Amino acid sequence: MNLKKIIAGLDITRMEGAGGDPAIRGIRFDSRKVGKGDLFVAVRGTVTDGHHYIAEALSRGAACVVGEELPEKADQK
């Protein structure tokens, strides 16, 4: 399924990156399980915050990330 179909109907306030409509292989909440073409969802939990693992998910091949905030390095660009 493509990204645009997955996010249709969501209230998206900001999008960053190359754009396009990549094919999404799977949806992952655990950055250790992310593979090429996956969508990583950064979730705040009671033990840790998924936003801390965005860089790891991208390095493992995530096609895109859904989160509530940009990572610090992205904000400084």
C-alpha positions, -999 to +999 in steps of 0.1 A: +000+000+000+012+035-007+018+062+019-009+086+006-035+059+011-023+051+046-023+087+058-055+097+040-078+114+065-051+122+091-047+157+103-011+163+092+003+196+102+038+193+087+056+170+063+094+169+057+115+151+033+117+142-004+079+137-008+064+113-032+042+084-025+064+055-015+052+019-013+050+009+024+060-027+031+049-027+068+042-005+098+065-008+128+065+007+163+098-010+173+128+006+156+148-027+160+123-044+137+123-018+109+133-029+075+136-013+041+103+003+030+086+003+064+068+032+080+080+038+115+056+052+141+073+071+169+051+065+200+056+080+234+054+052+260+057+049+297+092+036+296+107+053+265+099+077+238+099+064+202+110+098+189+145+089+203+147+061+178+138+079+146+174+080+134+178+043+140+146+035+121+158+056+091+192+040+092+175+006+090+156+016+058+124+032+070+106+049+040+090+074+063+083+083+099+051+093+117+055+112+149+044+142+170+076+161+167+108+163+145+140+150+159+163+177+173+188+175+144+160+179+118+147+210+137+181+226+134+183+225+096 
